[in-house]
Amino acid sequence: MFDLTGSQPVRTREIMVGLEPVSVRQRTANEVWVVNHVSDDISIVDLSLGRVVTTLQTGDEPTDVCFANGRAFVVVSQEDRVLVFDTLDLTIPPIAIDLALSDPRSIALSAAGNHVYVNALEGGNRTTAIDFQIVSAGGGPPAPDPPMNGALPPAPDVGLIVRQTGGNWLDEDGGNWNAEVPYTVLDHDVAEIDVATLNVTRYFEDVGTNTYNIAVNPVTGELLVTGQEADNLTRFVPKLRAAFLENRVTRVDAFTGAPAPVHLNSHINYGDPAGNASERALSLSMPLDVAFDSSGTVAYVASFGSGKVGVLDAAGNVTGRIDVEGGPAGLALDEGRNRLYVYHRFASSLGVVDLGDFSLTTQSLGFDPTPQAVLSGRPVFYESEDASAHGDLSCASCHLFGGLDGIAWDLGDPTASSMIPPASDPFNLLPDFHPMKGPMTTQSLKGLAGTEPLHWRGDKAALADFNSTFPDLLGRASTLPAGTFQMLEDFVFSMRYPSNPFRSLDNQLPAGLNGADPVNGEQLFLTGGLVGGAECVSCHALPTGENGLIIPAGALQESEGKVVPQLRNMYEKTRFDNQAATTVRGFGYIHDGSVDDLFTFLDFSGFNFASTSDQEDVAAFLLAFDTGTHPGIGAQWTFDGGIDPAGSARLATLEGEADAGAIGLVAKGTVSGQPRGWTYAGGGFWTPDKESEADIAEATLLATAGVGTEITITGVPDGCQWRLGVDRDLDGYRDGDERDAGSDPGDPASTPQTSTDVASPGAVAPTSLRIAGANPTGDVALLQYNVSVPGPARLEVFDLRGRRIRTLANERQSKTGTYAQQWNLRNEAGDRVPSGVYFVRLRAADKTDVRKITVIH
């Protein structure tokens, strides 16, 4: 929270909400709703009290909320629906409005207040893929343009991307494929919902392949939608180089629904494939948030991939550009002070733009624990000016937020000079791959580390082999320098999937899913002998579902071999139905997206099922496949002192998972009018944010909860609980002690000036941990810890992402006293850890203590 009354905003308070808060909306003068994307809930915050008073469970991956007609409309992205809550009685179950669009993202209220509009992140563009056998039977794909290098052998049979235009399914040359595609792909980019009847009244089409945000002109009622349009109908890298995607805004007439797209980078000269520095400096990429002024004549667009805010007129034309810090993701207009506030994701700062001269000042959002790998590599992934010929394209143009764009691309190259050897062929049995590879759906980059070889065919041995994409596809003058690409790789390998929405809070398979039994499906996957007597798991090895092998073409009944892919995101590829008259999405499973569902994939003749129900069970198991992220991470509940059996059961499950080391657990609340925090110590006990206080039992913690003194429990990644629960800035002083001393718990440079931790003569020194040697260090870390109560003592090292790097001590101390320990700056495998910040945690019988250490090689 910031005080805006002075010449600059002043940070006054930090309020812990859920994990990955992505939207904040004010409902009343004293109440805001915070949408938590990973926690799958909404935190309702009382601004005067400065705390969460209610947590609403929403479903999987909510993204936005708005208010109308006494109701709250919550966008639930992974479930393709809007939940409608009665704001006067939140105990009433919400009404679900199912949407015929894919991955809804943002919501806005109409100027008249009678409709809300919801845009789709993966709305698509009426394209789909035809299977290679159907294409071959239909006469084959169009002749390659440019012509294929005569030195290459004949191209393999591949699928084909077609687009529905004027009611006809056409390829890039205008060839008609109506006989082969009997369905219609809905191009539903924006949904209109009546706030009174809760009916979906219209869908708006041709707005954009991927849309990010939506705003309504307060005067004309016209919609302005930010997004991008993909040219995936065009085949081959030589034709797509530096020109495969257009960043744009689209005006939509709220009365007729007619779209009017406006190119945000009309200054680009695509006739010059190399571009130039001045052109790149003007480009706007990945337009996220958008805000109108009250007159409806000026709009501001946050260009996440360019470090700029675009200034637009009412028609959507760019009239100016404001340079801000990296990753501008959110905007708020303050016309009374003639300011624009900008949330900088990369810098974790609040930008203040003076709209008189476009000058920028920034204010820190507080301590930022983001790992250095993310800080360094994230700009390389998202920012476009240095990545592409025209400054408008980056890795994130297709891999949206590290994930999917919902479509396929044919990035073959008929002009290539040679075939491509497989990246892994230990027995020298595989033929080389052809450069004409056919359509391939965009793959997620999450969970990628350790799954080599990469890409659908396994033709990339390592992520570094994708460096050629920068000149070949993005049009950059050269590949990235090795050091820069290493930063990109470190960032990509830090990405993780969220938890699977179908698994239970304790990470178990559901008893049933879509009428099938995923538990039986798992057993069949592991021991059913479904692949000619062999097991599915032999290729799709746990935990990722891949094993690094490339399966020969003959075994797959394909024209070329494919690598065994991981299975962690099967639940993200639903809603393609090529047997229905209409389908929400045009791409589904396997490399080209031509298979509409997992049951159909399992119809493959190489599988032998005893019954249809067994086949359905395995499909259900794959939908619920473990992503590697525990469902308890982000899970929350707010206690208000009432009888709450659902909350008690949820807390018991979370404590059990924390006791098992699967997650961490923290609590936030208020005691005697002061913000307080606790971290779960295990065995039903909680460590408070004041060092002088002893651990308390769960019952004691919950006894402090009441109306006005609510307690919110949050599951967090194991290793992060100390920071999130009791030492926000990891300066070694607990948050409650800092507040008592008048220092800032969110600023590691602000600490209590004197220590009250000095024992009197003859007294047993309290349990504590300190860095006894040099800090920073590049050789060895000397540690000293004191134990005031005999019992177990565990000393561990964690990195900034909360991963346990090394266990230094785990033993029972039979007597009180001081102990010494050394850390040789190596992990459990014996490898030297990279330079960076690490945390050493002492967990003793009576207390937990954490200290920060910096490693510099």
N, C-alpha and C positions, 0 to 999 in steps of 0.2 A: 504494500500500500504506500502511496506517495501523497504528500501534502503539496497542493498546487498553488497555495496562496502567495508564495514568494516569487522571486524572479526566476527561480529554477525549481523543479520538483525535488522534494526531499523525502527520501525513503523513511517511513515512520514505523512500519511493522511488517513482519513476515508471518504468513499463516500457512501451515502445512495442509495441503489438500490431498488429492490422490496422485498416483503416478502418471506422468505425461499429461498434465493439464493442457488442453489445446484450445479451449474457448472459455471466455468469461463474459457473462451477460448480467446486467443489472435489472432486477425485477422491480424493486422499490428503492427508495432513498437509502434504505438500511440493509438491503439484502441482495447478494449476488449469487448466481449459480455458476459453478466451475465444472466444466465437462472434462472428465479424466479418461483419456483414451485407453490406457493400459489397465487401469483399475476397473474399467467397465461400470462406472457409476458417475454420479453428480454430487459434488460437495456444495451444500447450501451454507453460505457464510453470513453470519451476522456482523456487519461492519462495525457497529458501535462496540460490540464485545470483542471483535477481532478473533473469532474462532468459528470452526465448523459446528453447526447445530443439528444438521441432519445429513445423512448420506442416503441417496436414492440409487438402488440397483437398476441398471438400464438394459442389460444385454451386452453383446460383444462389440467392443470398440466404438463407443459413442464419439461423435465429432462436433456437435453444435446444438444449440438450443435457442428458441425465441419464444416470446410470450404474446398471447392474443386471446381475447374473449374469456379471460379468467383461467386460461389453460397454459401449460408449458408444452411446447412441441420439441421433442428430443430426437435428434437424428442418430440412428444406430447403424453404423456403416456396414459392418460385416453381416448383419441380418437383413439388409435392404429394406428397412422400415423406419417409420417414425412412431415413437411412443408419445401418447398424449396424457399428461398428468393434470389432475384438478389441483390448482395451486392453493385452493381453500381447504382441501382435505387430501393430504398426501397418502392417507391410508387406503384410499380407493385405488384398486388396481388400475394401472394405465390402460388406455385403449390403444391397440396396435393398428397402424395403417401400413399395410404391405405395399411396396412400390415395385412397379415393373421397370426398374432400372438397376444398374449395378454400382454398388459402393457409394451410396449418398454421402455427401461431405459437408455442405454448408446449407444454411436456411436463412431466409429473409422474409420479413412481413411486407405485404403490399402497401402502397401509399394510402389506400382506402381502409386498410386494416381488416379486410374481409377474406384475404387469402394469405397463405404462406407458400414460398417457393423453395424447392430443394433441388440442388444440382448434383450430378453424378460424377465421381472421379473417373470412372471407367464407363462412360456413356457409349463409347464405340463410335463407329462411322459407317455402319452398314457393310462392313467387310466380313468375310468368312473364308475358311480354307476348304478346298476340295481334296479328298484323299488321292494319293498318287495313282492308285489303280483305276479310279474313276476318270481321272484326267487322261491317263493313257488310253482308256477305252473310248474316250471322247475325242481322240485325235491328237492328244498331247498339248503342251502349253504353247504359247506363241513363240515364234523364232526369237532367239535372244537379241536384244538391242542394248549395247553394241554387240556386233557379231562375236562368236566364240573364237578364241585363238585356235588356229588350225593345228597347232601342236598338241592340243589336248585330245584325249579320247572322247568318244561320245558321252554326252551327259547322262547321268542316271535318271530313271523315272522319278519325278518328284511331284508333290502336290502343287496347288495353285491358289493364290489369293484372288478372290473376285469381290466385286462391290455391286450392290443393288442400286441401280440408277434408273429413274423413270419406270420402275416396275420390272426392270430386266437385270439379270445377273451378268455383269460384263467383266472381262479381264482388262488389263491395261491397254490392249490393242483394240478393244471394242468387241472382242469375240463373245458370243452369247452362250451362256451356260445354264439357261433356265431349266433344261431337261435334267440337269444333274443336281440342282439345288431347289428342292420343293418347298422350302420354308422362307420366312421373312425375318430378318434380324431387326428388332426394334431399335431405333436410334433415339431412345428416350434420354435426353440430356438434362432436362429440368422438369420436375413435377409441380403441378399447381394443386393445392389442397384448400378446400373450403373450410374456414375455421369454425363455422357453425355446424355444418353437417358432417364434417370430417371425411368427406368423400374426395377422392382424387378426381378433379374436374377436367384436367388436360395434361398432356405432356408436350413439351416443346422440343423440336428436333433440329438437327443441323447447327447446333450451338458450338460443339467442339468434341473432338475425340476424347479428350481428358479435360474436365473443368475443375477449377480449384475453389472458386468463391463466387459469391453473388451479392449484389447490392441493388437497391431500388431507388431510382431517381425520385426524390421526394415531391417534385412538382409534376412531372409528366407521368409518373408511374411506370416508366420503362425500366426493364431489367438490364443490368450490366453484369456480364458473366466473364470472369477471367479463365483462361485456359490455353489449350494448344490444339492444333489440327495436324494429324499425322498423315503423311503421304505413303502409306504402306501398300497401296495398290501398285505403285511403281516398283519394278524389280531391279535389283542389282546395284551394288555399291557405286560404280562409276556414274550412274545417273542420280543417285541419292546424295552423293558426297556434298556435305555442307549445306544441304537444302532439303532435308527429309521431313522437316517439321516447322510449323509456323506458330510463334507465340502471338496470342491475340486476345482481344476482348470482343464479346459479341453483344450487341444491343438486341433486346427482344421486346417487341411491341406487346404490351400486356393485354391488348384488346384482340389483335389478330393472331398473335403468336409468331409473327414473321421475324426471322433472325436477320441481323445485319452485322456480319463479322467485320472487324477492323484489325488490320495487321499492325502490331505494335512496332514493327521494325521495317516500315515502308522505305526507309533510307537505304536498305541493303541493296547492293547491286549484285544479283545472283549471276550475272554474266561474267563477273570477275571471281572465279572460284577461290582465289587466294585471299580475297578481302584485303583490308588494310587497317592500320591501327586506329585511325580516326573513326572509321565505320564501327569497329568493335567497341570503341568507347561510348558510342551512342546506344548500343543495343540493350534491350530489355529482355531478360529470359526468366522463365518460370514465374509468371505473374500470379501471386497468391492473393493476399487480402486486397480489398477495394473499398473505398469510402467516398461518398458524395458530400459536398457542402450543402447547406440548407437551401441555396438558390437553385440547385440542380444543374448548375452551369459548369462546375469543376469537379472532377473525380481524381482521386489519388490511388495509384496501384503500386503495391509492394512487389518489386522485382527481386525475388529471393535469390536468383542465380546471377544477379548483376550488381548487387550492393547499391541499388538505386531505388528511388520512388519515382514512378512516372506521373507526370501531370497531364491530365486529359481534359479536353473540352466535352461538352454534352454529347457530341457525336462520336466520342471515343478516340478522336485524333490526339496524338501526342503533341503537346505544346511545350513541354519542358521536362527536365530530368533533375532530380535532387540526389546528390551523392550522399549516401549514408554509410553505416558500417555493414559488415558482412552478414548475409542471411536475414534481410528484413522480412519478417513473417506476419506481423500484425500492425494495424494502423488504428489510431483514434484521433478524431478531429476535434480540436478545442477552439471553436471560432471566437469565443469571447476573449481569449488571450492571443488569438491569431497564431495558434500553434498546431503542429501536427506531431503526435507522439508515435514513435516507431519502435516496435519490439525487434531488437537485433538478436536473432537466435545464436549466431556464431559467437558474438562477443558477450552474450548474456547481459545486455545493457538496454536501457531505455534511451532512445534518441529523442531529442526535442528540436524540431525544425521550426525556425522563425519563418512564417509564410510571407513576411515582408521582403526578406532578402535570401531566403532558402539556406541560411546559415544553420549549422548543426552543433548542438552540445549534447553530451551524453551523461547519464547517471548509471552507476553500477546497480545491478539487481541484487548485489550481495555476493557472498562466497560462491564461487563456481567450482564444483568438484569434477568437472568434465575431464576425462583422461587426456593426456597430451596427444595420444594417437588420434583421438577424435578432433581435438582443436586444430591439429596440423593437417589432417587428411580430409576433413569435411569440406573445406573450401575447394580443394582440388576436385572433389566429386561433384559439387553443385555449381561452382562458378564457371561462367561461360567465356569471359573475355579472353582468357589465356588458353582456353581449351579448344576453341573452334575458329574457323576462318573468319566468320562474320560476328563473333562474339555473342551468339544467340543460342548455342547448343552445348550440352555437357553430358556426362554419364547419366545424370538424373533426368534428362529429357525422355528417355525410354524407361529407365529403372526408377520409377517414381518413388521417391523417399526410400530408395534401396530395394523396392519391390517390383511389381508388375505394372504394365500399362494396359493389359487386357486384350492385346492384339498380337498378330504375328507379322514378321517381316521376311522378305526374301533378300538376304544380303549376300547372295552369291556374286561371283565376279567372272563373267565369261572371258575377260581379257587377261586373266591370270596366266602366268608363264609356265606354271607347273602344278602338279597334283600336290596334295597335302598329306604328309605321313601321319598316321595315328599317333597320339601322344603316348599311348601305352600299348605295347604289343610284345609282351615278354616271350612269346613262343614264335614270333615272326610269322603269324598266320593271317594277318589282316591286310587287305589291299589298301592302297592309298585312297584318300578321300578326294572327290572331285570338287573344284571350286564352285560349281553350280549346285549348291546344296539344297535349294528349294526353301519353302516357308519354314520358319522356326519361331515359335512363340517366345516373347521376352521372358527370360528367367529371372527369378528373384536372386538377389545377391546376399540375402540373409543366410546365416549359418553356413557360409561357403568354405570357411577354413577347414582344411583337411579332407576336402571332398574331390581332390584332383584325380584324374584329368577333368578339365572343365569344358563347358558348352555341351550342346546336345549330342554331338558326335564324339566327344572326347578328343577333339583335335587341338586342344590347348593344354599343354602340360602344366602350366602355372598361370596365375593371374597376370604376371608380367608379360605373357604372350599377347595380351589384349592391348598392350601399349600401341601397337600398330593401328588400332581403331582411331586414335586421335588424328593422324594424317589421312588415313584411308576413308573414314566415314565423317568425322567432324571437320575435316578440312584443315586442320592445324598444319603449319609449315613443316613440323617434324614431330617425332615422338617426344613424350615428356622426358626430361632428364631423369636418370635412374633414381636419384634421391627423392625427387618429387613423386615419381610413381610409387616408391616405397611408402611414402606418406599416404598415398591413395590406398595402397594395399592394406596398410595397417588399419585404416579407417573401415574399409570394406569388411575386413575380417573381424572387426568389432561388432558388426551388426548381428542381431539375433531376431528370430521370430518371436512374436508374442505367444502366449500359451494357446493351446488348441481349445476352442470354445466348447467342444463337445465333452471334454474330460471333466471329471469332478474336481472339487476343491482340493482333494488329497491326491490328485493326479492319477485317478483310476479311470478305466474305461467305463462308459455308461452301460447300464443294464440293457438298454435298447436304443436304437437309433434308426429312424426312418422305417420302423417296423422290423428291423433286423437285429441280430445279436452280435455286436462287435467283439464280445468276449470269446464266443465260439470262433469268430473270424480270426482273432489273434492266434488261437490254437491251430487252426487250419494253416495259417500263414507260417507258423513255426514248425509244425509237425505233420501237416496234412498230406505231404507228398503230392502237391497239386501240379508240379511241373514234371510230368513223366516219371513220377516217383521221387523226384528231388524236391527240395523245400524252397519256398519263395524267399525265405530268409537267407538262403545260400548266396543269392545275388543281392537282394535288398537287405543288406546286413544292418543290424541295429548298432547304434541308435539312430543313424541318419537315414537309413534306407538305401544306401549305395555302398558299393564295394570297390570302386576304382577300375572295374573291368569294362571293356568294350565288347558288346555282344555282336557276333558276326551277323551280317545281313540275312543270311539264310535262316538262322534260328529265329529271327524276328519277322521273317517273311516281308522284309523291306528291301529297298534297292541298295541301301548302304547300312553299315553297322551303326549302332548307337551305344553311348556309354550308359551304364546303369544309373538312373537319376535318383536323387534323394526324394523322400516321400513326405517331407515335413509340412508342405503347404497344399495338400490335396483339397482341403476344405475351401481354399480360395478360388478354385477353378470351376465352381458349379454354375448353374443357370444357363448352360448351353443345351438346347434340346432340338436336335435335328429331325425329330420325328413329329414335332408339333407344327402347327401352321405358323406360329410366331415364336421367337426365342429372344430372351433378353440379351444374351451374348452370342457372338459369332464364333468363339473359340473355346475349346475345352482342354482335353488331355492329350497326351503324347507330344512329340516334338513339334508337330505343325498345328496342334489344336483341333484336329479334325474329328476326334472322338468325343462324343458329347457327355458321357458320364462313366463312372468307374465300373458299373455293372457291364456296360457295353465293352469296355476295355478287357474285362475278364472273360468275355465271350471268345477271346483269342483261342485258336485251336490248340495252341501249345499247353493250355491249362486243362486239367481234367477234374471237374467237380462232380460229386455224387448227386447233387440236387441243386435246383435253383436257389433254395434257401441258403445253402452253403455259399453260393456265389454272392448272394446279397449280404451275408454275414461278413465275408472278406471285404467287400466294398465298404461296409459300415466301419470295419476296423481301420481301413485306410483313411477314411474321412476323419477318424478320431486319432490318427497317428500322433505320437508325442512329438512336439516341436522342439523339445529341449529346454523350454521355459516352463517352470512350475506354475500351475494355475493359482497357487496361493500368492504369487508375487503380484502385488497391487490390490489384492482382495481387502475389502474394508468393512467395517461396521461401526456405527455410532450408537453408544449406549446413553440413555437419558434417565436412568434410575428406575424405569418401569420394569414390570415382569416381561422378560424378553427371551422366550425359549429358542427362537430362531437365531438370535444373536449369540446366546450362550453356546449353542451347538456349533455355530460358525467359529467362535473363538476357540472352542475345544479342539476343533480340527486344525486350526492354524497353529495353536500351541504344540499339538502333536507333530505337525510337519516341521516346526522350528526345533523341537527336541531332537528330531531325526537329522537335523542339519540341512534340510532341503530349502528352507527360507529363513529370513530374519523377521523380526516382529517388533513394531514400535507402537507407542500410544501417545496421544496428545490430548490435553485437556486444560482445565483451569482449577486451581486450588487457591482459595482465599483471594480471588481476584487476580492472581498471577498466572500467566501462561506456564504450563509445565509439560515435561516430556519424560518418557520412560522407554527403555529398551528391554526386551524379553531376555532374561538371563538363563532360562531353562527351569524345568521342574515346577512350573507354575509360579515362578517368582520374576519380579520386574525390578530393574535397576533405575533409580530416579536420576534426574538431571542436576542433583545437588550432591556433592561428594560426601557431605556430612551425614546424609540420610542413608539408612540401611535399605537393602532390597525389601520389597513388599510383596505379599502374596496377591494372587489374582483377585481374590475376594475383597481385599483391602483396596486395591486399585478401583474396582468397579463400585465399591461403596461410595467413592467420591463423586460418582456420576449422578446427575440429576438435571432437571430442567433449568438451564442457565449454567450448569457445570458439566456439560456433556463430555464424554470420553470417546475418542475415535481411535480404533485399532486399525493398523495397516500392515499387510504383509509386504516385505521388501526383499531384494536379493540378499542372500546370506553374505555377510561382510560389510553391508551398508547400514546395518541397524544402529551402530554406535553413532555414526554421523547424523542419521535421520532422526534418531530418538533423543540423544542427550548432548551431542557436541556438534552442532550444525556446521561450524567452520573448521573443525578438527585442529583447533589451536591448543588442545590439551586441557582447556577449561570448560567445564560443563555449562550448558546454557543457563540453567537456573542460577548457578553461582555468578555467571557473568551479569545477569540481570540484577542480582542483588548488589553487585559491585559497581553497577552503572556502565559496564562495557557492553559492546555490541556482539551478541552471539553469532551474527552473520558476517562478521568481519574479523579475519584472523589477525589483523594488525591491531585490533582493539581488544585488550585483555585486562583483567584486574591487575592493578599496579603492585599489590603485595600479596603474598601467599599466606593463607591461614592454616597451612598443612604442616606446621612445625610441632612435633611432639614435645611434651614436657619431659624433664629429666626422669629417667626410670620408666617412662611409659613405653608401651609397645607401639612402634611406628605403624601408621595405617598402611593397608595394602596399597601399593602404588607401583608405577612403572616409570622409568626415566631413561633417556638416552645418555649413556655415561661417556661416550666418546665423541668423535667429530661428527658434526651434522651440518651440512652435507658431507657425505663420505663416498669415496670411490674404491675403498679397499675392504674394510670390515666395519660392521656396526657393533659397537660395544653397548650392551644393554644391562640394566640393573633393575631388579624388581624386589619389592618387599612384600612378605606375606604375614599378615597379622593374625590369621586364623588357620590352624592346621587343616589340611584338606587338599583337594585336587587343585592343581595350577597348570594352566595351559597357555603357552606363549606361541602366537601365530603371526605370520606376516601376510598382508593383503595388498593387492594393487588398488588403483583408483576405481576400478570397476567392481570392486568387492570380491574378486576372485582370490581364494586362498592360495598363496604362492609357496609357503613353507611353514611347517610346524617345527618350531625350535625346541619346545619342551612340552611334555604332556605326562605329568607324573603327580603323585601325591606327596606333598611336603608334610613331613611328620612333625615339624616344629616351625614356630614363627622365626622370622629373621630375613636377612637380605641375601639374595642370590644373584649371581652373575651369569650372563649368557652372551655368546657371540653369534652374529649372523655374517656369513662369508659372502653375502650378496648373490647367492645362488638359489635356484628353485629346487623343488623336490627331485627333479630329474638331474640335478647337478649342473645345469646351464646357468651362466651368469645372467642376471636379470638386466634388462635395458635401463638406461638412465630414466629417472622419473621420480614421482612421489609414491611412497609406500606407507603403510600403517602397521604398526606392531601392536597387537592386542594381548593384554594379560587378562585371562578369565580365571579368577580365584574363587574360593568358597564363599567369600563374603562380598565380592566386588569385582567389577570389570573396569579396566583402565586402558586407554589407547594413547599412543604417541605417534607423531608423524616423523618420518625420516626421508630425506632426499638423497637419491643415489645419482652421482655424476661420474661417468667414466671418462 
